[in-house]
Amino acid sequence: MRRLMLMVFGVIVLFCAALGAGPGKRAGSEPKQPLLGHRSAPLLTVDGLTFKDLNRNGRLDPYEDWRLSADARTLDLVLRMNLEELAGVMVHGTLPSSGAMASLGGGKEYDLAKVHQMIEERHVNSFITRLNGTAQLLAAQNNEVQAIGEASRWGIPVTISSDPRHHFQQVLGASMQGAAFSQWPEPLGFAAINDAQLTRRFGDVVRQEYIAVGIWESLAPQADLATEPRWPRVNGTFGEDAETAKRMVRAYVAGVQNGEDGLKPGSVITVVKHWAGYGAAKHGWDSHNSYGRFASFAGHNFAEHLVPFTGAFEAHGGGVMPTYSVLQGDVEVDGKPLEQVGAGFNRQMLSDLLRGRYGFSGVILSDWGITNDCSPACRNGAPSGTKPTPRDIGMPWGVEDLTKGERFAKSINAGVDQIGGTEEANFIVEDVHAGTISEARVREAASRILRQKFALGLFEQPYVDEGKAGMIAGNAEFVREGEAAQAKAVVLLENKLLPATSKPILPVSPDGKKVYLFGVDPKVAEAAGFHVVGDVAQVDLAIVRAQAPYESEHPNYFFGARQHEGRLSYTEADSAYATLLRVSASVPTVFVTTLERPLILTNVKAHASALLGDFGIADGPLLALLTGKASPGGHLPFELPSSEEAVRQQKSDLPHDSQAPLFPYGFGLHY
């Protein structure tokens, strides 16, 4: 049977090869020689053209022939690979590194000996990078990884992925700040601006900066609908309005993939996440945690949570990542109640709904750690006086009691092509031998993943120019555009009149005015024209900049220690709010807070002369905004509730359902 299947594959390869040129090439057109990046693979000359002899056999094989289509090349390569190699394609590991956070992939440089072992012995060729540093450093390190891939048996290039790096928030497993890149507002800020062209431009900047350093896959955008105010992942979404989120998702995918016609050289793969319903987090607890593994659909609104993903489908996004969450409530697919397992194990969600109803043909990449065990510390919280370790982290919701091999089989048979956050491809091999995963399913999944590498042109050029990396990533124009977007996204919520002049407090002309600061760099304020004074009794104005409030209230606080859960309102225990109470009693006070979630600002509004919500902004753009050199253009991408009780009364899956919100969806003042 296996020999017959291979013969069929061979016939298909020959047929596809006979069709000739790849996508977009006209019949009879002359092939254009691409630039070949190589370090160890010999070059071949055929018909006056040059090719890489990736398997070093001295002849041009179809998968090495850049004149053929990505489909033909993929079929040829998959036909040649053994089971262990195909299984290696189906896991998405973490590039190991040395230094701080080395156990989680962070640090100063890669541990290349371990990378070599993962690629050569485990046959892994997709990895997330959590390395940080200069653009030149990232480019050089990623090139070293590609050199190891080129030297492997088939010379398969490495797909290097990353969580978002262009924002201000840094949450393990969700995003990270990237010192080499321009900084832009959180995705919520783009929803606040609501300009699809700007979002597409941002995606294009992400594409250029990622390619400059050798990152080929963006684990974004987050298409989750932010209907539960307490959920800590709200900041990564495009808000609570489904149609706005759909437009922003489509625009981001088009920018990062360099168009809406699918992957090609010059694209970075997008992985839209988290399919689907993650934003309806029960009680606001996040599904990285065992206690937060459920999403609640008591409002019967599952269909609306699918709408933002259709923007990615329309733009031909390359990948989809299923949610960790187990969806509770009245959720059905094709008239049948949903199995109570995480979406990464749910055939109804993946094969029936995503592949079937929506016709998605790209790669389904699981979220990280779904096949891992959930230790007692993971299920019940770390014992007092101890800290959780990466070994404790697992998110196998609904299948906690299955073996690891059984989880691999259930996930892959449900529709997942690649398991995220692991290099344990041996379980896939064992499952095939045991008959719990078919070899045909393995070849199907590996083909989808390898085809994307061919489509991007990585088999020809996986390397980047280390000397030019810093000229592209973080260049002055990108930085300027990012700062302008930071300011434009700010929502002006309150701008009271000064009794002495009957004019709004903002914008304020600095003109040497004496100002009291909290949370703002005095040097930036001085550069803006203010005179910074430490005695409130002697100033004309106070500016208080606050971090968003949060405080986990769950006793089994585990992964959430790195997330902003729980409380949405300020108390006097928050130093910024205590400062507001003190200084506003004697001087007009501007209060600025980051709207990473729908905060409750009732007690802040009562004391602030001017109130602004940002979505990530540096002090320079903020001072430019306050002094009128820039104007706030944002409108709330979600309601701001009036009380904690109002939040508790909301349905987790419904947007715009807060009773008597302090500020409604879409609110925003202007100068």
LUMKOLVEX-831019 format. One line per field, with one value per residue (C-alpha): residue number from 1; residue in three letters; x, y, z negated. Coordinates in steps of 0.02 Angstrom, whole numbers, plus 50000, padded with zeros to 5 digits. Layout:
N
nr: [NUM;...]
rest: [ala;...]
px: [X;...]
py: [Y;...]
pz: [Z;...]
***
This chain:
671
nr: [1;2;3;4;5;6;7;8;9;10;11;12;13;14;15;16;17;18;19;20;21;22;23;24;25;26;27;28;29;30;31;32;33;34;35;36;37;38;39;40;41;42;43;44;45;46;47;48;49;50;51;52;53;54;55;56;57;58;59;60;61;62;63;64;65;66;67;68;69;70;71;72;73;74;75;76;77;78;79;80;81;82;83;84;85;86;87;88;89;90;91;92;93;94;95;96;97;98;99;100;101;102;103;104;105;106;107;108;109;110;111;112;113;114;115;116;117;118;119;120;121;122;123;124;125;126;127;128;129;130;131;132;133;134;135;136;137;138;139;140;141;142;143;144;145;146;147;148;149;150;151;152;153;154;155;156;157;158;159;160;161;162;163;164;165;166;167;168;169;170;171;172;173;174;175;176;177;178;179;180;181;182;183;184;185;186;187;188;189;190;191;192;193;194;195;196;197;198;199;200;201;202;203;204;205;206;207;208;209;210;211;212;213;214;215;216;217;218;219;220;221;222;223;224;225;226;227;228;229;230;231;232;233;234;235;236;237;238;239;240;241;242;243;244;245;246;247;248;249;250;251;252;253;254;255;256;257;258;259;260;261;262;263;264;265;266;267;268;269;270;271;272;273;274;275;276;277;278;279;280;281;282;283;284;285;286;287;288;289;290;291;292;293;294;295;296;297;298;299;300;301;302;303;304;305;306;307;308;309;310;311;312;313;314;315;316;317;318;319;320;321;322;323;324;325;326;327;328;329;330;331;332;333;334;335;336;337;338;339;340;341;342;343;344;345;346;347;348;349;350;351;352;353;354;355;356;357;358;359;360;361;362;363;364;365;366;367;368;369;370;371;372;373;374;375;376;377;378;379;380;381;382;383;384;385;386;387;388;389;390;391;392;393;394;395;396;397;398;399;400;401;402;403;404;405;406;407;408;409;410;411;412;413;414;415;416;417;418;419;420;421;422;423;424;425;426;427;428;429;430;431;432;433;434;435;436;437;438;439;440;441;442;443;444;445;446;447;448;449;450;451;452;453;454;455;456;457;458;459;460;461;462;463;464;465;466;467;468;469;470;471;472;473;474;475;476;477;478;479;480;481;482;483;484;485;486;487;488;489;490;491;492;493;494;495;496;497;498;499;500;501;502;503;504;505;506;507;508;509;510;511;512;513;514;515;516;517;518;519;520;521;522;523;524;525;526;527;528;529;530;531;532;533;534;535;536;537;538;539;540;541;542;543;544;545;546;547;548;549;550;551;552;553;554;555;556;557;558;559;560;561;562;563;564;565;566;567;568;569;570;571;572;573;574;575;576;577;578;579;580;581;582;583;584;585;586;587;588;589;590;591;592;593;594;595;596;597;598;599;600;601;602;603;604;605;606;607;608;609;610;611;612;613;614;615;616;617;618;619;620;621;622;623;624;625;626;627;628;629;630;631;632;633;634;635;636;637;638;639;640;641;642;643;644;645;646;647;648;649;650;651;652;653;654;655;656;657;658;659;660;661;662;663;664;665;666;667;668;669;670;671]
rest: [met;arg;arg;leu;met;leu;met;val;phe;gly;val;ile;val;leu;phe;cys;ala;ala;leu;gly;ala;gly;pro;gly;lys;arg;ala;gly;ser;glu;pro;lys;gln;pro;leu;leu;gly;his;arg;ser;ala;pro;leu;leu;thr;val;asp;gly;leu;thr;phe;lys;asp;leu;asn;arg;asn;gly;arg;leu;asp;pro;tyr;glu;asp;trp;arg;leu;ser;ala;asp;ala;arg;thr;leu;asp;leu;val;leu;arg;met;asn;leu;glu;glu;leu;ala;gly;val;met;val;his;gly;thr;leu;pro;ser;ser;gly;ala;met;ala;ser;leu;gly;gly;gly;lys;glu;tyr;asp;leu;ala;lys;val;his;gln;met;ile;glu;glu;arg;his;val;asn;ser;phe;ile;thr;arg;leu;asn;gly;thr;ala;gln;leu;leu;ala;ala;gln;asn;asn;glu;val;gln;ala;ile;gly;glu;ala;ser;arg;trp;gly;ile;pro;val;thr;ile;ser;ser;asp;pro;arg;his;his;phe;gln;gln;val;leu;gly;ala;ser;met;gln;gly;ala;ala;phe;ser;gln;trp;pro;glu;pro;leu;gly;phe;ala;ala;ile;asn;asp;ala;gln;leu;thr;arg;arg;phe;gly;asp;val;val;arg;gln;glu;tyr;ile;ala;val;gly;ile;trp;glu;ser;leu;ala;pro;gln;ala;asp;leu;ala;thr;glu;pro;arg;trp;pro;arg;val;asn;gly;thr;phe;gly;glu;asp;ala;glu;thr;ala;lys;arg;met;val;arg;ala;tyr;val;ala;gly;val;gln;asn;gly;glu;asp;gly;leu;lys;pro;gly;ser;val;ile;thr;val;val;lys;his;trp;ala;gly;tyr;gly;ala;ala;lys;his;gly;trp;asp;ser;his;asn;ser;tyr;gly;arg;phe;ala;ser;phe;ala;gly;his;asn;phe;ala;glu;his;leu;val;pro;phe;thr;gly;ala;phe;glu;ala;his;gly;gly;gly;val;met;pro;thr;tyr;ser;val;leu;gln;gly;asp;val;glu;val;asp;gly;lys;pro;leu;glu;gln;val;gly;ala;gly;phe;asn;arg;gln;met;leu;ser;asp;leu;leu;arg;gly;arg;tyr;gly;phe;ser;gly;val;ile;leu;ser;asp;trp;gly;ile;thr;asn;asp;cys;ser;pro;ala;cys;arg;asn;gly;ala;pro;ser;gly;thr;lys;pro;thr;pro;arg;asp;ile;gly;met;pro;trp;gly;val;glu;asp;leu;thr;lys;gly;glu;arg;phe;ala;lys;ser;ile;asn;ala;gly;val;asp;gln;ile;gly;gly;thr;glu;glu;ala;asn;phe;ile;val;glu;asp;val;his;ala;gly;thr;ile;ser;glu;ala;arg;val;arg;glu;ala;ala;ser;arg;ile;leu;arg;gln;lys;phe;ala;leu;gly;leu;phe;glu;gln;pro;tyr;val;asp;glu;gly;lys;ala;gly;met;ile;ala;gly;asn;ala;glu;phe;val;arg;glu;gly;glu;ala;ala;gln;ala;lys;ala;val;val;leu;leu;glu;asn;lys;leu;leu;pro;ala;thr;ser;lys;pro;ile;leu;pro;val;ser;pro;asp;gly;lys;lys;val;tyr;leu;phe;gly;val;asp;pro;lys;val;ala;glu;ala;ala;gly;phe;his;val;val;gly;asp;val;ala;gln;val;asp;leu;ala;ile;val;arg;ala;gln;ala;pro;tyr;glu;ser;glu;his;pro;asn;tyr;phe;phe;gly;ala;arg;gln;his;glu;gly;arg;leu;ser;tyr;thr;glu;ala;asp;ser;ala;tyr;ala;thr;leu;leu;arg;val;ser;ala;ser;val;pro;thr;val;phe;val;thr;thr;leu;glu;arg;pro;leu;ile;leu;thr;asn;val;lys;ala;his;ala;ser;ala;leu;leu;gly;asp;phe;gly;ile;ala;asp;gly;pro;leu;leu;ala;leu;leu;thr;gly;lys;ala;ser;pro;gly;gly;his;leu;pro;phe;glu;leu;pro;ser;ser;glu;glu;ala;val;arg;gln;gln;lys;ser;asp;leu;pro;his;asp;ser;gln;ala;pro;leu;phe;pro;tyr;gly;phe;gly;leu;his;tyr]
px: [50000;50138;50230;50070;50043;50220;50195;50039;50136;50270;50146;50072;50246;50287;50119;50143;50320;50258;50144;50301;50316;50257;50112;50105;50221;50153;50171;50327;50401;50586;50627;50713;50867;50838;50977;51036;51094;51208;51348;51373;51262;51351;51283;51227;51219;51079;51026;51131;51040;51102;51022;51066;51109;51029;51042;51217;51184;51259;51098;50950;50799;50624;50617;50778;50712;50648;50565;50432;50278;50279;50155;50265;50420;50329;50264;50436;50518;50383;50403;50588;50574;50556;50429;50546;50587;50406;50361;50498;50414;50254;50324;50364;50503;50590;50763;50869;50983;51103;51090;50935;50773;50874;50754;50613;50712;50766;50944;51086;51123;51069;51144;51194;51250;51072;50999;51108;51045;50863;50880;50995;50930;50749;50725;50638;50638;50511;50554;50495;50629;50625;50798;50813;50950;51005;50942;51116;51130;50961;51003;51172;51100;50955;51077;51175;51015;50983;51160;51124;50963;51054;51181;51045;51003;50878;50937;50766;50764;50703;50541;50581;50427;50396;50261;50222;50372;50311;50206;50230;50159;50269;50177;50258;50172;50083;50205;50375;50457;50584;50727;50772;50601;50490;50358;50173;50015;49938;49813;49677;49750;49725;49543;49530;49596;49491;49591;49618;49750;49853;49838;49895;50042;50087;50080;50195;50320;50313;50347;50498;50573;50546;50622;50771;50817;50764;50594;50475;50317;50211;50112;49978;49853;49741;49564;49482;49330;49360;49190;49248;49322;49426;49518;49707;49727;49611;49761;49811;49641;49555;49418;49239;49159;49160;49157;49295;49401;49370;49431;49586;49628;49613;49721;49856;49865;49875;50018;50121;50095;50127;49956;49796;49846;49931;50111;50255;50434;50428;50288;50294;50170;50029;49949;49780;49727;49641;49508;49383;49294;49447;49385;49232;49342;49236;49248;49392;49519;49643;49655;49842;49785;49691;49564;49536;49515;49333;49251;49069;48936;48787;48737;48723;48842;48970;48936;48990;49158;49194;49169;49343;49427;49340;49447;49601;49519;49478;49661;49720;49810;49934;49897;49769;49804;49664;49617;49662;49486;49348;49189;49042;48861;48748;48885;48848;48931;48818;48683;48789;48848;49032;49148;49213;49397;49512;49499;49669;49591;49419;49380;49216;49306;49449;49399;49212;49203;49371;49416;49240;49124;49257;49368;49532;49676;49827;49924;49839;49971;49922;49951;50101;50106;49940;50020;50117;50065;49982;50074;49994;50068;49990;49819;49817;49942;50124;50150;50180;50358;50395;50393;50326;50450;50428;50414;50251;50169;50043;49875;49795;49620;49489;49619;49722;49710;49767;49947;50059;50054;49865;49859;49968;49854;49693;49758;49827;49673;49565;49653;49810;49956;50093;50107;50172;50301;50378;50517;50446;50414;50448;50269;50204;50315;50257;50075;50097;50177;50034;49905;49829;49887;49892;50048;49938;49886;50069;50112;49963;50014;50199;50155;50056;50202;50339;50238;50243;50433;50437;50309;50415;50569;50666;50739;50827;50867;50846;50984;50969;51094;51165;51241;51075;50968;50989;50956;50783;50727;50696;50741;50697;50546;50467;50497;50416;50264;50247;50253;50123;50008;50037;49974;49831;49763;49744;49564;49523;49390;49376;49436;49362;49360;49481;49379;49499;49490;49336;49448;49482;49636;49704;49799;49912;50044;50202;50286;50392;50242;50286;50229;50225;50255;50216;50264;50335;50520;50566;50693;50558;50445;50585;50622;50437;50451;50392;50485;50477;50450;50436;50325;50141;50107;50217;50155;50027;49986;50010;50028;50000;50037;49974;49999;49836;49770;49768;49776;49741;49606;49618;49697;49781;49881;50002;50037;49936;50083;50143;49972;49863;49708;49572;49538;49493;49480;49606;49619;49724;49846;49893;50025;49967;49788;49847;49950;49799;49698;49836;49884;49712;49652;49760;49808;49729;49783;49798;49779;49841;49812;49843;49681;49749;49576;49409;49454;49331;49376;49227;49332;49468;49347;49288;49461;49549;49539;49583;49575;49659;49672;49819;49858;50046;50135;50310;50334;50389;50230;50127;50199;50176;49993;49966;50044;49944;50082;49978;49793;49701;49605;49553;49379;49349;49362;49258;49142;49215;49103;49046;49071;49135;48955;48914;49059;48999;48827;48894;48887;49063;49021;48918;48989;48917;48815;48877;48736;48752;48935;49038;49095;49008;49089;49158;49172;49312;49333;49442;49532]
py: [50000;50121;50084;50115;50279;50335;50290;50397;50540;50517;50527;50686;50763;50724;50792;50954;50971;50951;51100;51205;51374;51420;51534;51697;51644;51645;51495;51513;51654;51650;51599;51734;51681;51714;51764;51605;51617;51474;51428;51240;51176;51159;51251;51168;51244;51178;51258;51409;51434;51407;51299;51241;51057;51047;50858;50856;50714;50803;50821;50939;50863;50935;51008;51104;51173;51350;51350;51229;51272;51265;51121;51016;51049;51008;50842;50792;50833;50749;50592;50586;50614;50475;50471;50542;50689;50724;50717;50845;50966;50951;51025;51208;51222;51362;51422;51390;51525;51570;51704;51773;51679;51548;51411;51503;51547;51722;51774;51855;51729;51558;51398;51340;51168;51135;51208;51089;50943;50992;51010;50862;50735;50786;50857;51014;51162;51284;51383;51533;51658;51757;51829;52017;52140;52246;52213;52162;52037;51960;51948;51868;51742;51695;51672;51549;51449;51449;51386;51236;51204;51215;51085;50959;50808;50897;51074;51128;51312;51360;51454;51575;51647;51780;51845;52029;52143;52317;52362;52417;52269;52120;51964;51793;51688;51838;51975;52050;52217;52221;52342;52334;52385;52538;52552;52570;52569;52405;52330;52412;52579;52536;52494;52663;52752;52637;52669;52509;52591;52639;52462;52393;52513;52453;52274;52320;52397;52238;52138;52242;52243;52057;52010;52123;52017;51847;51822;51739;51708;51828;51744;51878;51956;51920;51914;51874;51980;52072;52049;52009;52166;52075;51962;52000;51974;52117;52229;52117;52124;52250;52279;52221;52268;52123;52222;52341;52193;52107;52260;52278;52092;52094;52249;52179;52015;52109;52216;52076;51955;52094;52082;51983;51852;51729;51694;51737;51799;51957;51891;51852;51717;51776;51661;51730;51681;51612;51510;51544;51622;51655;51831;51763;51709;51648;51773;51853;51720;51678;51505;51492;51445;51289;51392;51498;51358;51397;51525;51561;51584;51614;51754;51634;51742;51620;51667;51847;51789;51708;51868;51946;51788;51806;51960;51848;51722;51859;51913;51731;51724;51582;51510;51491;51457;51374;51438;51350;51376;51249;51334;51318;51361;51345;51315;51194;51147;51072;51051;50951;51014;51054;50926;50996;51002;51144;51195;51118;50948;50984;50907;51003;51169;51129;51001;51035;51223;51298;51181;51132;51281;51416;51322;51367;51279;51349;51283;51254;51285;51241;51361;51323;51180;51093;50921;50951;50880;51000;50968;50984;51159;51196;51132;51198;51341;51340;51297;51444;51507;51425;51484;51386;51327;51296;51111;51148;51235;51138;51181;51013;51071;50936;50800;50817;50632;50572;50522;50639;50523;50518;50708;50719;50597;50683;50854;50802;50698;50846;50950;51027;51020;51081;51070;51230;51243;51070;50975;50805;50740;50563;50552;50577;50436;50323;50364;50318;50152;50121;50160;50308;50432;50384;50413;50500;50627;50658;50688;50804;50910;50915;50963;51115;51175;51143;51223;51388;51381;51358;51496;51620;51576;51518;51367;51493;51633;51603;51726;51912;52054;52082;52248;52319;52250;52404;52520;52444;52387;52535;52665;52847;52851;52696;52766;52931;52843;52736;52886;52977;52826;52817;52996;52979;52826;52917;52942;53107;53063;53222;53400;53517;53706;53806;53924;54069;54066;53963;53869;53681;53629;53541;53576;53673;53796;53757;53929;53887;53837;53755;53573;53432;53259;53081;52941;53057;53084;53261;53280;53253;53380;53508;53481;53515;53686;53651;53692;53539;53577;53454;53560;53550;53715;53807;53733;53781;53604;53422;53276;53103;52955;52789;52606;52513;52432;52243;52116;51932;51879;51694;51582;51470;51612;51522;51579;51733;51800;51868;51933;52079;51995;52042;52219;52354;52504;52612;52614;52720;52574;52625;52760;52853;52865;52918;53053;53109;53130;53229;53349;53377;53456;53608;53610;53563;53385;53287;53100;52980;52792;52646;52564;52388;52330;52421;52510;52578;52763;52828;52883;52952;53057;53143;53214;53237;53401;53309;53121;53026;52842;52781;52615;52626;52792;52855;53014;53116;53089;53109;53282;53330;53280;53377;53534;53529;53478;53321;53289;53144;53051;52892;52828;52695;52518;52456;52525;52585;52515;52620;52493;52321;52266;52317;52209;52059;52077;52071;51915;51860;51836;51993;52161;52330;52255;52354;52436;52627;52631;52778;52803;52714;52622;52745;52891;53015;53203;53313;53479]
pz: [50000;49954;50118;50216;50125;50165;50348;50352;50273;50405;50548;50475;50459;50640;50696;50598;50662;50840;50812;50802;50721;50547;50502;50597;50740;50917;51029;51134;51028;50993;50814;50712;50614;50428;50310;50224;50045;50000;49882;49893;50034;50203;50354;50515;50688;50800;50964;50921;50755;50577;50444;50268;50251;50080;50061;50136;50259;50409;50508;50514;50428;50449;50273;50309;50473;50442;50614;50553;50451;50262;50271;50385;50281;50119;50185;50243;50076;49973;50081;50036;49849;49721;49581;49449;49560;49601;49417;49382;49501;49398;49237;49203;49076;48983;49033;48879;48816;48677;48544;48458;48495;48589;48534;48624;48780;48728;48698;48793;48930;48989;48923;49097;49038;48976;49135;49237;49133;49156;49344;49378;49253;49229;49405;49340;49459;49384;49227;49129;49082;48921;48947;48926;48971;49117;49292;49348;49204;49244;49429;49395;49272;49386;49530;49423;49397;49586;49617;49505;49601;49768;49709;49664;49772;49884;49854;49792;49739;49566;49537;49395;49311;49180;49065;49097;49067;49117;48965;48785;48690;48653;48597;48603;48735;48809;48859;48827;48847;48988;48962;49147;49213;49229;49094;49134;49029;48975;49098;48993;49047;49230;49192;49103;49259;49370;49528;49627;49737;49585;49517;49683;49683;49509;49570;49714;49593;49488;49647;49696;49522;49495;49662;49626;49475;49545;49464;49587;49487;49383;49245;49269;49292;49145;49216;49050;49011;48845;48765;48587;48505;48374;48497;48498;48686;48734;48775;48920;49005;49117;48989;48965;49132;49254;49416;49360;49307;49474;49572;49463;49473;49662;49676;49562;49658;49824;49758;49683;49829;49957;50037;50034;50163;50047;50002;50119;50108;50004;49892;49708;49657;49544;49415;49364;49189;49088;49178;49103;48953;48844;48806;48714;48569;48424;48280;48375;48326;48463;48541;48514;48338;48289;48193;48349;48476;48515;48629;48593;48727;48614;48734;48882;48984;49052;49234;49206;49138;49307;49407;49379;49445;49612;49643;49636;49753;49879;49877;49893;49727;49719;49548;49410;49225;49125;48952;48792;48727;48702;48764;48645;48677;48828;48958;49100;49264;49397;49267;49145;48974;48965;48887;48722;48767;48817;49000;49037;49005;49077;49246;49257;49240;49359;49490;49496;49467;49517;49660;49709;49693;49718;49841;49756;49845;49753;49604;49437;49303;49125;48982;48873;48749;48785;48785;48624;48457;48335;48171;47998;47989;48158;48103;47926;47921;47866;47682;47568;47577;47745;47924;48072;48201;48388;48348;48257;48404;48507;48584;48629;48584;48593;48622;48463;48426;48598;48625;48722;48873;48866;48863;49019;49109;49057;49107;49277;49318;49270;49403;49327;49450;49333;49144;49066;48927;48940;49028;48978;49154;49093;49028;49205;49267;49127;49164;49348;49300;49178;49311;49218;49352;49536;49640;49768;49636;49594;49777;49797;49647;49691;49871;49813;49707;49836;49975;49880;49874;50062;50090;49990;50093;49940;50031;50143;50019;49832;49784;49750;49768;49595;49644;49704;49562;49453;49599;49620;49448;49335;49465;49433;49549;49474;49299;49348;49421;49266;49149;49254;49240;49052;49033;49156;49065;48898;48842;48757;48629;48527;48557;48426;48439;48335;48225;48252;48443;48485;48606;48607;48514;48670;48773;48656;48712;48613;48622;48471;48366;48203;48205;48080;48154;48106;48224;48358;48396;48336;48477;48607;48522;48513;48698;48733;48649;48472;48312;48199;48013;47870;47758;47807;47719;47845;48011;48142;48198;48148;48267;48194;48304;48237;48273;48294;48135;48117;47979;47993;47874;47913;47780;47910;47986;48102;48279;48237;48137;48304;48357;48307;48236;48113;48051;48178;48062;47969;47780;47663;47658;47837;47821;47977;47913;47740;47825;47925;47766;47683;47824;47902;47741;47777;47962;48130;48164;48327;48300;48434;48423;48540;48594;48606;48549;48527;48365;48238;48223;48125;47976;48090;48192;48033;47997;48165;48259;48419;48445;48587;48631;48732;48814;48795;48816;48778;48676;48827;48930;48771;48734;48917;48897;48736;48809;48970;49090;49120;49097;49015;49149;49062;49020;48891;48966;48819;48686;48522;48384;48238;48099;48054;48030;48208;48268;48169;48248;48426;48535;48581;48765;48798;48854;48801;48657;48507;48410;48411;48467;48407;48587;48733;48876;49005;48883;48911;48895;49004;48984]
***
